[in-house]
């Protein structure tokens, strides 16, 4: 699987100063956020430290670019590390992700295999205000994100 080149996230390629890119970690394990308008693209590669996740999200929130109500595509196809639950709890505390007053938070996870199912179920319980879906390809994930209305819960 490769990063989506067209459609939902293609606007990042031609963004003229109105996108925010945040990257933390070395080539062996990094997290990157690409933020533009109501779209967030998260890439997790290798074995990144949990602190990289927290730093990326904190920087995004502090900049005002990252909001609690966004269409989010999370690429876990290159993730081989362990989950830092303390880091996920820290990210949860940074903003009212998907709370009723902040709108709808949609998260599509693209994964290598069904083994990620348990992980996504646990993350869903940590971020109850968000709608989560797992996909095995970018096209289906992007189609789902594009089809959803950010003002109504999709279940």
C-alpha positions as CSV (number, residue, x, y, z in Angstrom):
1,X,0.0,0.0,0.0
2,X,1.2,3.5,-0.8
3,X,0.1,6.9,0.4
4,X,-2.9,8.1,-1.5
5,X,-2.0,10.4,-4.4
6,X,-5.3,11.7,-5.7
7,X,-8.6,12.7,-4.3
8,X,-9.2,13.4,-0.6
9,X,-5.6,14.2,0.3
10,X,-4.2,15.4,-3.0
11,X,-4.7,19.0,-2.0
12,X,-1.7,18.7,0.4
13,X,0.6,18.3,-2.6
14,X,-0.4,21.7,-4.1
15,X,-1.0,23.6,-0.9
16,X,0.3,27.1,-1.0
17,X,1.1,27.9,2.6
18,X,-2.2,27.0,4.1
19,X,-1.3,23.4,5.2
20,X,0.5,22.5,8.4
21,X,3.0,19.7,8.4
22,X,4.3,18.3,11.7
23,X,6.8,15.5,11.9
24,X,8.6,14.0,14.9
25,X,11.0,11.1,15.1
26,X,13.8,9.6,12.9
27,X,13.3,7.5,9.8
28,X,13.2,4.3,11.9
29,X,10.2,5.5,13.8
30,X,8.2,8.7,13.1
31,X,4.8,10.2,13.2
32,X,3.7,12.9,10.8
33,X,0.6,15.0,10.6
34,X,-0.6,16.9,7.5
35,X,-3.4,19.3,8.3
36,X,-5.4,21.4,5.9
37,X,-8.9,22.8,6.5
38,X,-11.1,20.0,8.0
39,X,-8.7,17.2,6.9
40,X,-6.0,15.5,8.9
41,X,-3.6,12.8,7.6
42,X,-1.6,10.9,10.2
43,X,1.2,8.6,9.2
44,X,2.8,6.2,11.7
45,X,6.0,4.5,10.5
46,X,8.3,2.0,12.2
47,X,8.6,2.1,16.0
48,X,7.9,5.7,17.0
49,X,8.2,6.8,20.6
50,X,4.9,7.8,22.2
51,X,6.3,11.2,23.0
52,X,6.4,11.9,19.2
53,X,2.6,11.3,19.0
54,X,1.9,13.7,21.9
55,X,4.3,16.4,20.5
56,X,2.7,16.3,17.1
57,X,-0.8,16.6,18.4
58,X,0.1,19.2,21.0
59,X,1.8,21.3,18.3
60,X,-1.2,20.9,16.0
61,X,-3.6,22.0,18.7
62,X,-1.4,24.9,19.8
63,X,-1.1,26.1,16.3
64,X,-4.9,26.2,15.9
65,X,-4.7,24.0,12.8
66,X,-5.8,20.8,14.5
67,X,-9.4,20.9,15.7
68,X,-11.6,18.4,17.5
69,X,-13.9,18.0,14.5
70,X,-12.0,16.7,11.4
71,X,-12.0,14.1,8.8
72,X,-8.9,12.0,9.7
73,X,-7.1,9.4,7.7
74,X,-4.6,7.3,9.8
75,X,-2.0,5.3,7.9
76,X,-0.9,2.4,10.1
77,X,0.4,0.2,7.3
78,X,4.0,0.9,8.2
79,X,3.6,0.8,12.0
80,X,5.6,-2.1,13.6
81,X,6.0,-0.8,17.2
82,X,4.1,-1.2,20.4
83,X,1.3,1.1,21.5
84,X,2.1,3.7,24.1
85,X,-1.2,3.9,26.0
86,X,0.0,6.8,28.2
87,X,0.7,8.8,25.0
88,X,-2.8,8.0,23.7
89,X,-4.3,9.2,27.0
90,X,-2.3,12.4,26.8
91,X,-3.6,13.0,23.3
92,X,-7.1,12.4,24.5
93,X,-6.7,15.1,27.1
94,X,-5.5,17.8,24.6
95,X,-9.0,18.6,23.1
96,X,-12.6,17.6,23.3
97,X,-12.3,15.2,20.3
98,X,-15.8,14.6,18.9
99,X,-17.7,16.0,21.9
100,X,-21.2,17.1,20.9
101,X,-20.4,20.8,21.2
102,X,-17.3,20.5,19.0
103,X,-18.9,18.7,16.0
104,X,-18.2,15.2,14.6
105,X,-14.8,13.6,14.5
106,X,-14.3,10.9,11.8
107,X,-11.3,8.6,11.8
108,X,-10.5,6.1,9.1
109,X,-7.6,3.7,9.8
110,X,-5.8,2.0,7.0
111,X,-4.1,-1.1,8.3
112,X,-2.1,-4.0,6.9
113,X,-4.3,-6.8,8.3
114,X,-7.1,-7.7,10.7
115,X,-4.7,-8.0,13.6
116,X,-5.2,-4.2,14.1
117,X,-8.9,-4.8,14.8
118,X,-8.4,-5.2,18.6
119,X,-6.3,-2.0,18.7
120,X,-8.9,0.0,16.9
121,X,-11.6,-1.3,19.3
122,X,-9.6,-0.1,22.3
123,X,-8.9,3.3,20.7
124,X,-12.6,3.6,20.0
125,X,-13.3,3.3,23.8
126,X,-10.7,6.0,24.6
127,X,-12.2,8.4,22.1
128,X,-15.9,7.8,22.4
129,X,-17.0,11.0,20.8
130,X,-15.4,10.1,17.5
131,X,-16.6,7.7,14.8
132,X,-13.9,5.1,13.9
133,X,-13.7,2.7,10.9
134,X,-10.9,0.3,9.9
135,X,-10.0,-0.3,6.2
136,X,-7.5,-2.4,4.3
137,X,-7.2,0.2,1.5
138,X,-6.9,3.9,1.0
139,X,-9.7,4.2,-1.6
140,X,-12.4,2.8,0.7
141,X,-11.2,4.8,3.7
142,X,-11.2,8.1,1.7
143,X,-14.6,7.3,0.1
144,X,-16.1,6.8,3.6
145,X,-14.6,10.0,4.9
146,X,-15.8,12.0,1.9
147,X,-19.3,10.5,2.2
148,X,-19.8,11.6,5.9
149,X,-21.4,14.9,7.1
150,X,-19.3,16.6,9.8
151,X,-22.4,18.0,11.4
152,X,-24.3,14.7,12.0
153,X,-23.1,11.6,13.7
154,X,-22.7,8.6,11.4
155,X,-22.6,5.9,14.1
